[in-house]
Amino acid sequence: MSESDYYEIVRQKLDIGHIKHPKHENFYELMKVFWDKNDIKLLSHFPNAGEVISLNELVEKSGMPKDEVKKILKKVVNKRTVAKIGPKYGLAPLLPGVFEAYYIAQQDTEENLKKAAKLYRFFFTNPTTETTERDYQLFSPILPYEAKEKLIEIDKKVNTESRVLPFELVEEMINKNEHFAVIPCQCRLIAELNDEPCEVAPSEMGCFLTGMSAQGVVALGFGRALTKEEAIEYIKETEKRGLVHNAPNDSSDHSFICNCCGCHCGALMPLKEFQIQNVRPSNFRPKIDREICVLCQTCLRKCPMSAITHEGEKGAPDEKMIINIDICIGCGICAANCAKNSITMEKIDNVIPPKENKIGNTSFDEILGNLIIP
């Protein structure tokens, strides 16, 4: 069997649930950055992504010496390109999954980190239906820190529909935890490695973790620990920059959120540029009070989806800000940055993400946790 055959076998095994891996030359190049010819030969004996196998089973299936198998497993687990779950090992999708863990850990050579960054950026900017199902909504925004007090306009006549659910507020995520950490944004990091830095925020202003996830990444040296007060200030600063709090749809008990820009984010950018529906809008939409609005256009500049425009001549009676609800994802960044509080967030729906939105039989949080914390 040729080396290319082994890569093809593993490529097919990486598919899980809605996540597909394209039969593309650049994808094979990405796999070769992660796994050399000895690695891929061993990985070809793994079960499909989402399933696990023991060391002894791998030795038996591969026919390779046990010491060699252990050496390969140690290397690929250390780079976070294979998951270690207790005493067993498993493949994980390369996006989302390995992508995030690989750049959180950054345990590979600088040369490989840059090579992989270039290839990932290719798929971010040239998405295909093979890599992303256009109706698969993996993430959704949760509202800014002070949303409950300042930004939510409730229709008292429909209390059941207007109820704000805990998973919809980043404040609730902070209130119920005591441990917090920040890790670099992987999407902005690969852009920086490609000399395409984000103008909204640097990669250091990245993802936010709570609870055991936060403790784990800090213990491994991958994250920066925050006190609760620091966590609140950090979250508020991301909002001022115009970053969206994006959380996986497959969990109602978030421990991990991305702070996303509309220009480099692997979820928001494909939605904005290619209409790939991988982000489910929140249950809220902004509403402008034109009596209060001073037409400063801060909301226009901050909106990550370019959903807000300015209409009319300056000073004219018909001058106003317009929100394109068809583009808006209900992130609340416009309201959080409105100095005059002329924008409130109005609850228009009460959708709870379905559990079948998981990746295969597991959640994004679990896949990432298994990769990062072996």
Sequence and secondary structure as in RCSB ss.txt:
>XXXX:A:sequence
MSESDYYEIVRQKLDIGHIKHPKHENFYELMKVFWDKNDIKLLSHFPNAGEVISLNELVEKSGMPKDEVKKILKK
VVNKRTVAKIGPKYGLAPLLPGVFEAYYIAQQDTEENLKKAAKLYRFFFTNPTTETTERDYQLFSPILPYEAKEK
LIEIDKKVNTESRVLPFELVEEMINKNEHFAVIPCQCRLIAELNDEPCEVAPSEMGCFLTGMSAQGVVALGFGRA
LTKEEAIEYIKETEKRGLVHNAPNDSSDHSFICNCCGCHCGALMPLKEFQIQNVRPSNFRPKIDREICVLCQTCL
RKCPMSAITHEGEKGAPDEKMIINIDICIGCGICAANCAKNSITMEKIDNVIPPKENKIGNTSFDEILGNLIIP
>XXXX:A:secstr
  HHHHHHHHHHHH BTTB     HHHHHHHHHH  HHHHHHHTTS STT  EEHHHHHHHH   HHHHHHHHHH
HHHTTSSEEETTEEE   BTTBHHHHHHHH  S HHHHHHHHHHHHHHHHS  TTT  TT   EEE B TTIIII
IEE  GGGHHHH   GGGBHHHHHHT S EEEE  HHHHHHHHTT   SS  TTS EEEEHHHHHHHHHTTSSEE
E HHHHHHHHHHHHHHT EEEEETT SS SEEEEE TTT TTHHHHHHH    B   SEEEEE TTT     HHH
HH TT  EEEES TT TT EEEE TTT     HHHHT TT  EEEEE       GGGSBTTB HHHHHHHHH  
